[in-house]
């Protein structure tokens, strides 16, 4: 599995890299001192796992994750206990307090070994035009709350001004993205642009009804009802073989 180490402290990066030499299954393909360097390396190498510091000059580790279309598995590394709790809230695979202890790293690597990276995400590094599918994972941050969410668990995206409301479980956090830009990234086999305001996950469809002016009304298994515009209804019917 390919790993990136992202930490503004050079000695911390070198120490972690030295500890990881014990694990032949982990290939450290690069190291970055800040979020901007990390973005370039992530796009270049498409790593399976990030060893990510939270507090860095410029953008934080959380802000870096918000910049990614699809997020790899993340193990946070931090010197601050207060952030360790937040790391648990975002359901990262694990967190390591610095200086990293060999026993704790061993525990984290054991968790990594249980992940099937081939099925978890594709390889956009090999295909820059690859669309995001149900098994891809995204990072969502809203205020102090953060989540890693698989796209298969997101029922719907709803435009709200310059933001998008993300529907999953009982949560509806807002992210600062364009619905048009998101629509271009998502695999149309699994996600459908129902209207100017909505993108729905087709695997969450429950019922479909005819609606006014040639449109359709769909109900999702989460209870949400979304109108498919007349313009999109014909495309939707063709896709669903209606």
Buried (B, 14 or more C-beta within 10 A) or exposed (E): BBBBBBBBBEEBBEBBBEBBEEBEEBEBBBBBBBBEBBBEBBEEBBBBBBBBBBBBEEBBBBEBBBBBBBBBBBBBBBBEEEBBEBBEEBEBBBBBBBEBEEEEBEEBBEEBEEBEBEEBBBEBBEEEEBBBBBBBBBBBBBEEEBBBBBBBBBBBBBBEEEBBBBBBEEBBBBBEBEBEEBBEBBBEEBBBBBBEBBBBBBBBBEEBEEBEEEBBBBBBEBEBEBBBBBEBBEBBEEEEEE
